[in-house]
Amino acid sequence: MDLASILYLGVTFGLFAIFAWIVIRTYSRKNRDKNEIAKYRMLDDD
């Protein structure tokens, strides 16, 4: 494999790792309550 293929493969794995980190952080139990607050605040009357 040449350098361009290795670089492309590294960028692909890096972007996948970032995506997986975002998904895990979003759906973790610790952050679930904090993420749900915005949904209920949007439904409140002004």
Number of C-alpha atoms within 10 A of each C-alpha: 5 6 8 9 10 11 11 11 11 12 12 11 12 12 11 12 12 11 12 12 11 11 11 12 13 14 11 10 10 10 12 12 10 11 12 10 10 10 10 9 10 9 8 7 5 5
